[in-house]
Structures are given as C-alpha cells and as structure tokens.
Amino acid sequence: MKGMTWVRMLIGVTWLNGAVEKLLNHNFPQQFASAVRAGGYVSQAPPWFQSFMKSAVVPHAELFANLTRAGELVFGALLLLGLLTNLAALWSIGFSAVLILSQGEFGLGTGLGPPQFFSINLVVALVSLIILLSPGAKEPSLDRLLARRRPGLAVLLLNRKVRGKRSESMVQDHPVHR
C-alpha cells in the first residue's frame, strides 16, 4: 500500500471518529442547537459568515447537527474505503473551511492555548487537498476497481487515464508509480 493511501485512510478515520462521537451522544442535536443559539460557532466568525449562520444555521440548528453527523459518517467512510475519493476530499476541504470560519478569522494566537492559525482543521483541509490531487491516494481503493471496470471514469476517480487492464498494469508497474 502506498503512503498516500494510509494518509487518505487516516483522514477518513478522523471524520469517522467525529461522527461516532456525535452518533453516540443522543443529545448532540439539542446541545449543538443550544451552543449556536448562545453564539457558539457564530460570534467569532467573520461578519459575512455570521450572517449566514444566523439566517440559515441557527433557525435549523438540529437539522444542521444531524447533517454534520451524517456528513462525517458518509464522507469518512468514503475516504476510508477509497470510494468517490475526490468527492469525499472536496467535502473534507469544504467542511474544514466551515469549521475554520466558525472559529474566527485567521490570526496568530498568544501561545497560551491551541494554535489559532495552524489548527487541526487547516491541517485536515490541506491534507485533503493533497489527497484530491494525488493519484497515489487512490491505490488501493474501490475507485481503482471501479475505474478498471469503467476506464472512462478513471480520470475522474484516479486523476489519470486508464485504457484497460493491460495499460493499467503497465501504469502500475512503471517505476514512477511504485
């Protein structure tokens, strides 16, 4: 297995961990709703994002909490399995950006708390971007199996052309791809 496959799987497990925590906490939707109504995830956000949060998320906070649980579960599993990896990586980047925005604008911290600029959410977003762009993150994966059956999907799924089983093995055995 390639190193990028392990990285893809690690990001998938990270999202799955968040989903499991939220799923096991039966009160999560109500707790999230209480937090956003009290200004959590809203008050530190940039003004334009605060407007979105106040108009869309706060009135439907329990729905957004359940969508968060479902998104972390589905896209975490997709990354872990390597199925629709590029779509899952895009979701990971987007959701990480939402988390970054809800925690406030970028800036340097005081050193007394967790890092404010180079946070875990920024790391997940950057690593997800690398997964999105890396053909190596798709080996082995369900995307690879699907691309073998449908070579026309290879560019979309694997970020490279595959013309069939013969050329697939040639690409795999080429020294650059080892």
Secondary structure, DSSP 4 states (H G I P E B T S, - for coil): --HHHHHHHHHHHHHHHHHHHHHH-TTHHHHHHHHHHTTTTTTTS-HHHHHHIIIIIGGGHHHHHHHHHHHHHHHHHHHHHTSSHHHHHHHHHHHHHHHHHHT-S-----SSSS-SSS-HHHHHHHHHHHHHH-GGGGSSSHHHHHHHH-GGGHHHHHSS---SHHHHHHHHHSGGG-
